Amino acid sequence: KTVLTRQTASMLRVAKALCVSTVLFAPALADDGCYDQLDTHKCDCRTTEAVCKTRGHMWIKCKSCRLPECKKELSWGCFNRPRHQCECEISEGQCDQLTNKSWTHECWSCCHHSEWGCYVRQGHAQEGCHCEVEESQCIRKWGADAKWTHQCHVCKDMDKITETESDNTKKNGITTVTLILLIVGIVLIVLLAVLVGLLLRYHWQRKGHVQQSGGHNAVVVGQPVSADVTGDKSNC
């Protein structure tokens, strides 16, 4: 009986230790995550609560941990600074008017269920989501037939496309400027070569003229010849 009691006590201690280890080092639950409120403003869904606290981060309920990892480059949403949370159903225009809230592309919790765009009602000639239209233009362009919504999921790749187009535009601009500078450089080199050629030609022509004329300081050697007007002309 004493042996069984010792065995039971030993098993209880092992079970208790396992429970403590499970609490401290178990993987995060479906919606628990380690929120980095200092730098990335992202939730790490793979770490543990103990490790999270050693980093100085916050162990909270992360919506992003209920879904697959966000692979988008930009995830827009309205960030609530006091609560350190993103509100995905508040538009940019509304967010900018609210206190202690800011519109940001780092709302990763909004990744899978919030894509902003201008939706034109079904049955309209231009029905569907218009991703290139801004919030301020949406109602002005289609009136009551349109609304600004976070459910335009077809717009999920527009940020990447826009960024790519912007990069291409910058590259084309750089190429054009480089080409212009190259043409200007060639023209200047040609003009300089022509100018040097003209100067050399003038120099050699001037040197040849001086040699033909005997030079400016030429000295005539000999005696002057004069006509004898009083001489005897009988021998002529």
Order of alpha helices (4+ residues) and beta strands (2+ residues): alpha-beta-beta-alpha-beta-beta-beta-alpha-beta-beta-beta-alpha-beta-alpha
